[in-house]
Amino acid sequence: GANTDVGKTVVSTSLVKSNIHNNKIVNYVKPLQSGGGDESFIDKHVKGMENTMNCFEGHTLFRWDTPASPHLASRKENKPASDDQVL
């Protein structure tokens, strides 16, 4: 599922760690984020691994502080992102 608290970030973190462990370069991209951030969670669990500095970069393309679905958060904060911008 795509709902909150189904474990998407935990699975993503596991994939990032596995790839770093296997000396792969990882570019983690989260297109939309509202009400928090995955990057800090992933950073917390990846820091201390060997080669982290050389193998991992995390980016969020559109971020809103309001803990709601991105379409509602963007309207509330008056920072809309069109489908064309996201794609």
C-alpha positions in Angstrom: 0.0 0.0 0.0 0.9 3.6 -0.2 -0.7 4.8 3.0 1.2 6.2 6.0 2.9 3.8 8.3 2.9 0.8 6.0 6.7 0.5 6.0 7.8 2.0 2.8 10.6 4.0 4.4 11.8 0.9 6.4 11.9 -1.1 3.2 13.7 1.7 1.4 16.2 2.0 4.2 16.9 -1.8 4.0 17.5 -1.5 0.2 19.8 1.5 0.7 21.8 -0.3 3.4 22.1 -3.5 1.3 23.3 -1.7 -1.7 25.9 0.3 0.3 27.1 -2.9 1.9 27.6 -4.3 -1.6 29.6 -1.1 -2.6 26.9 0.2 -4.9 26.2 3.9 -5.3 22.8 4.8 -4.1 20.8 7.9 -5.1 17.6 7.9 -3.0 14.9 10.2 -4.5 11.6 10.9 -2.8 9.4 12.9 -5.3 6.9 14.2 -2.7 7.1 14.5 1.1 4.7 16.0 3.6 4.9 16.2 7.3 8.4 15.0 8.0 11.2 13.5 6.0 12.5 10.1 5.0 16.1 11.4 4.5 16.7 11.9 8.2 15.4 8.4 9.0 17.6 6.8 6.3 20.6 8.9 7.3 20.2 7.8 10.9 20.3 4.1 9.9 23.0 4.4 7.3 25.5 6.6 9.2 28.4 4.6 10.5 28.4 2.2 7.6 31.6 2.1 5.7 31.6 4.0 2.4 28.5 5.9 3.3 30.0 9.3 2.3 31.0 8.0 -1.1 27.9 5.8 -1.9 24.8 7.6 -0.7 22.9 10.7 -1.6 19.3 11.5 -0.7 17.0 14.0 -2.3 13.4 15.1 -1.8 12.0 17.0 -4.8 8.9 18.6 -3.3 8.5 19.0 0.5 5.7 20.4 2.7 5.7 20.6 6.5 1.9 19.9 7.0 1.3 16.2 7.9 -1.3 15.5 5.3 -1.5 14.1 1.8 0.8 16.1 -0.6 -2.2 17.6 -2.5 -3.7 19.0 0.8 -0.4 20.1 2.3 0.6 22.0 -0.8 -2.8 23.8 -0.9 -2.6 24.6 2.9 0.9 26.0 2.6 0.1 27.8 -0.7 3.0 25.9 -2.4 1.3 23.9 -5.1 3.1 21.5 -7.4 1.4 20.6 -10.7 1.5 17.1 -12.1 3.7 18.5 -14.9 6.2 19.8 -12.4 6.3 16.5 -10.5 6.6 14.4 -13.7 
